[in-house]
Structures are given as C-alpha cells and as structure tokens.
Amino acid sequence: MIIHGLILAAGESKRLGQPKQLLTYKGQTLLAHVHCQLVPLLSDVHVVLGANQSIIKKQVTLNHTISNPNWQQGMGSSLSYGIKNLPDCDAVLVALCDQALIPDAHYKKLLSNAQLYPDH
C-alpha cells in the first residue's frame, strides 16, 4: 500500500507575528520536526506551503513542496490543493506543522489501521 504524507504548513501565522513553521522545538523547527517524524514511515512526504514559503524553504530542507497559490483561503484550501497535487497513492496521512507533540506511535497506529482496511 502506497501512503503519502501531506504536511499542511501554508499559514501566515499573522497573530504570532512570525512564521510558526520556523519556531524551534527540541533543536529544530516545528516543520522540520514533523517532517522528520513522517519521512521514515511513509512512501513520500509532501509539504503544502503558502505564506512565507521562500523563508521556510531557505531554513528547512524538504523533499517535496507544493505551493498553494490560494493559501489565504485557509487550511481547507491547502488540504484540497495538496491532495489534488499529490502523485498517485492509495492513502494520505495528513499532518499539521504545528502539532509537534503527536508521538511517532500515533502516526504508526494510523498507518497500521490504514493497512487493515486498504479498500476504504
């Protein structure tokens, strides 16, 4: 079963006043942390960027980025645009760049459950 990861990281972080994706957590950015969690678990990991994408790309090494031109329309827009621009796969694990406290075990459990029901 081919499962791709899709990290949503297109937000402006307007209230925070700086890109949330680049906040430091355990010695790396929030985005890098989630990316590093997912890479060993999935066939491929893609990151949807929007606001601040040039700054983010300079500071975080990412294998595959998807640039959402309509990021201002919110997370739903980034999710839809990201899904439409993924290569063929059987399933997608969606993660948010700012949920660093989700343990690896949780992602592994989601993937394990997806394997149990490949036709759904």
C-alpha positions in Angstrom: 0.0 0.0 0.0 1.4 3.4 -1.0 0.7 6.0 1.6 2.0 9.6 1.2 2.3 12.2 3.9 0.9 15.7 3.4 2.0 18.3 5.9 0.0 21.5 5.9 2.3 24.5 6.5 0.9 27.3 4.4 -0.4 29.6 7.1 0.7 33.1 7.6 0.9 33.0 11.4 -0.4 36.5 11.5 -1.3 36.6 15.2 2.1 35.2 16.1 3.9 37.8 14.1 6.5 35.3 12.7 6.3 32.0 10.8 5.0 29.4 13.2 6.6 26.7 10.9 10.0 28.0 11.9 9.6 28.1 15.7 12.2 25.9 17.5 11.2 22.7 19.2 13.8 20.3 20.5 16.5 21.9 18.5 14.7 22.0 15.1 11.9 23.9 13.6 8.3 22.7 14.1 8.1 21.9 10.4 11.4 20.0 10.3 10.3 18.0 13.4 7.0 16.8 11.9 8.8 16.2 8.5 11.5 14.1 10.2 8.8 12.1 12.1 6.9 11.2 8.9 9.7 10.5 6.4 10.7 7.1 7.8 7.1 6.0 8.0 5.7 6.8 4.6 6.3 6.3 0.9 6.9 10.0 0.4 6.2 13.2 2.3 4.9 16.4 0.7 4.6 19.8 2.4 2.0 22.4 1.3 3.5 25.9 1.6 1.9 29.3 1.0 2.8 32.4 3.1 6.5 32.8 3.9 7.4 29.9 1.6 10.7 31.5 0.4 11.8 32.0 4.0 10.7 28.5 5.0 12.5 26.8 2.0 15.7 28.6 3.0 15.6 27.3 6.6 14.1 23.8 6.3 15.2 21.0 4.0 12.1 19.5 2.4 12.0 16.8 -0.3 8.7 17.8 -2.0 6.9 21.1 -1.6 3.5 22.0 -3.1 2.9 25.8 -3.4 -0.7 26.7 -2.7 -1.5 29.9 -4.6 -4.7 30.3 -2.6 -3.3 29.8 0.9 -5.1 32.9 2.2 -8.4 30.9 1.9 -7.4 28.8 4.8 -6.5 25.2 5.7 -9.2 23.6 3.7 -7.8 25.2 0.6 -4.3 23.9 1.4 -5.7 20.4 2.1 -7.7 20.3 -1.2 -4.8 21.8 -3.3 -2.3 19.4 -1.7 -4.4 16.3 -2.3 -5.0 17.3 -5.9 -1.3 17.8 -6.5 0.0 14.5 -4.9 1.3 11.7 -7.1 -0.8 8.6 -7.3 -1.1 6.8 -3.9 -3.5 4.6 -2.1 -3.9 6.8 1.0 -2.7 10.1 2.5 -1.7 10.8 6.1 -2.4 14.5 6.8 -0.4 16.2 9.5 -0.1 19.8 10.6 3.2 21.5 11.0 2.4 22.9 14.4 1.4 19.7 16.2 4.8 18.6 17.4 3.5 16.8 20.5 1.9 14.0 18.4 4.1 10.9 19.1 5.5 8.7 16.4 3.4 5.9 17.9 0.2 7.7 17.0 1.3 8.0 13.3 2.3 4.4 13.3 -1.1 3.4 14.7 -2.9 5.4 12.0 -0.8 3.7 9.3 -1.4 0.3 10.8 -5.1 0.8 10.8 -5.0 2.0 7.2 -3.3 -1.2 6.2 -6.2 -3.2 7.8 -8.7 -1.5 5.5 -7.0 -0.9 2.2 -10.3 -0.6 0.2 -11.8 2.1 2.3 
